[in-house]
């Protein structure tokens, strides 16, 4: 499973870890992903999404039905 949010599209970023001696080594910044089950009442079934915490807030704000409709319009399947 790829590490990206299905709602926001957040993916890992790359950057430098900088030590006290100013040595720079490459590192990755991973998004805060959670696997979460949501119930779709219109379809009477559960779906599992890999969402970031920001994605959870978007689902709380817009509603699950609207977010799923937007994802399906973008070509995503569950």
C-alpha positions as YAML, in Angstrom:
chain: A
units: angstrom
residues:
- id: 1
  name: UNK
  ca: [0.00, 0.00, 0.00]
- id: 2
  name: UNK
  ca: [1.41, 3.38, -0.97]
- id: 3
  name: UNK
  ca: [1.77, 5.97, 1.75]
- id: 4
  name: UNK
  ca: [-0.61, 8.64, 0.53]
- id: 5
  name: UNK
  ca: [-3.89, 10.07, 1.76]
- id: 6
  name: UNK
  ca: [-6.85, 9.07, -0.40]
- id: 7
  name: UNK
  ca: [-8.71, 12.30, 0.43]
- id: 8
  name: UNK
  ca: [-6.05, 15.02, 0.33]
- id: 9
  name: UNK
  ca: [-3.38, 13.31, -1.79]
- id: 10
  name: UNK
  ca: [-0.63, 13.99, 0.75]
- id: 11
  name: UNK
  ca: [2.52, 11.95, 0.06]
- id: 12
  name: UNK
  ca: [5.92, 11.62, 1.73]
- id: 13
  name: UNK
  ca: [8.29, 14.55, 1.29]
- id: 14
  name: UNK
  ca: [12.08, 14.45, 1.26]
- id: 15
  name: UNK
  ca: [14.39, 16.75, 3.13]
- id: 16
  name: UNK
  ca: [17.51, 16.90, 5.22]
- id: 17
  name: UNK
  ca: [18.13, 15.84, 8.79]
- id: 18
  name: UNK
  ca: [20.51, 18.48, 10.12]
- id: 19
  name: UNK
  ca: [22.64, 17.54, 13.12]
- id: 20
  name: UNK
  ca: [24.08, 19.89, 15.71]
- id: 21
  name: UNK
  ca: [27.37, 19.79, 13.78]
- id: 22
  name: UNK
  ca: [25.41, 20.84, 10.65]
- id: 23
  name: UNK
  ca: [25.89, 17.44, 8.96]
- id: 24
  name: UNK
  ca: [23.11, 16.87, 6.45]
- id: 25
  name: UNK
  ca: [21.64, 13.47, 5.63]
- id: 26
  name: UNK
  ca: [18.53, 12.76, 3.59]
- id: 27
  name: UNK
  ca: [15.32, 11.84, 5.38]
- id: 28
  name: UNK
  ca: [11.63, 11.45, 4.61]
- id: 29
  name: UNK
  ca: [8.71, 13.28, 6.16]
- id: 30
  name: UNK
  ca: [5.79, 10.84, 6.23]
- id: 31
  name: UNK
  ca: [2.15, 12.00, 6.41]
- id: 32
  name: UNK
  ca: [0.15, 11.07, 9.51]
- id: 33
  name: UNK
  ca: [-1.91, 8.29, 7.92]
- id: 34
  name: UNK
  ca: [-4.64, 6.30, 9.63]
- id: 35
  name: UNK
  ca: [-6.60, 3.35, 8.24]
- id: 36
  name: UNK
  ca: [-10.19, 4.15, 9.09]
- id: 37
  name: UNK
  ca: [-13.49, 2.43, 8.41]
- id: 38
  name: UNK
  ca: [-16.48, 4.58, 7.50]
- id: 39
  name: UNK
  ca: [-20.06, 3.46, 7.05]
- id: 40
  name: UNK
  ca: [-21.82, 4.59, 3.87]
- id: 41
  name: UNK
  ca: [-25.55, 4.65, 4.71]
- id: 42
  name: UNK
  ca: [-26.71, 5.15, 1.09]
- id: 43
  name: UNK
  ca: [-24.94, 1.92, 0.03]
- id: 44
  name: UNK
  ca: [-25.39, 0.16, 3.40]
- id: 45
  name: UNK
  ca: [-21.73, -0.91, 3.56]
- id: 46
  name: UNK
  ca: [-18.41, -0.09, 5.19]
- id: 47
  name: UNK
  ca: [-15.44, 1.34, 3.29]
- id: 48
  name: UNK
  ca: [-11.86, 1.48, 4.49]
- id: 49
  name: UNK
  ca: [-9.86, 4.59, 3.67]
- id: 50
  name: UNK
  ca: [-6.23, 5.43, 4.24]
- id: 51
  name: UNK
  ca: [-6.58, 9.05, 5.32]
- id: 52
  name: UNK
  ca: [-4.42, 11.66, 6.97]
- id: 53
  name: UNK
  ca: [-5.70, 13.46, 10.03]
- id: 54
  name: UNK
  ca: [-6.36, 16.49, 7.80]
- id: 55
  name: UNK
  ca: [-8.43, 14.18, 5.56]
- id: 56
  name: UNK
  ca: [-10.49, 13.11, 8.57]
- id: 57
  name: UNK
  ca: [-11.25, 16.75, 9.31]
- id: 58
  name: UNK
  ca: [-12.33, 17.28, 5.69]
- id: 59
  name: UNK
  ca: [-14.68, 14.28, 5.96]
- id: 60
  name: UNK
  ca: [-16.12, 15.71, 9.20]
- id: 61
  name: UNK
  ca: [-16.64, 19.10, 7.54]
- id: 62
  name: UNK
  ca: [-18.03, 18.13, 4.13]
- id: 63
  name: UNK
  ca: [-19.61, 14.80, 4.99]
- id: 64
  name: UNK
  ca: [-18.65, 11.31, 3.87]
- id: 65
  name: UNK
  ca: [-21.12, 11.10, 0.98]
- id: 66
  name: UNK
  ca: [-19.80, 14.26, -0.66]
- id: 67
  name: UNK
  ca: [-16.14, 13.25, -0.23]
- id: 68
  name: UNK
  ca: [-16.80, 9.79, -1.69]
- id: 69
  name: UNK
  ca: [-18.66, 11.35, -4.64]
- id: 70
  name: UNK
  ca: [-15.67, 13.64, -5.30]
- id: 71
  name: UNK
  ca: [-13.25, 10.71, -5.11]
- id: 72
  name: UNK
  ca: [-15.33, 8.63, -7.51]
- id: 73
  name: UNK
  ca: [-15.51, 11.57, -9.94]
- id: 74
  name: UNK
  ca: [-11.70, 11.65, -9.84]
- id: 75
  name: UNK
  ca: [-11.62, 7.94, -10.77]
- id: 76
  name: UNK
  ca: [-10.85, 6.32, -7.41]
- id: 77
  name: UNK
  ca: [-12.47, 3.00, -6.43]
- id: 78
  name: UNK
  ca: [-13.01, 1.38, -3.02]
...
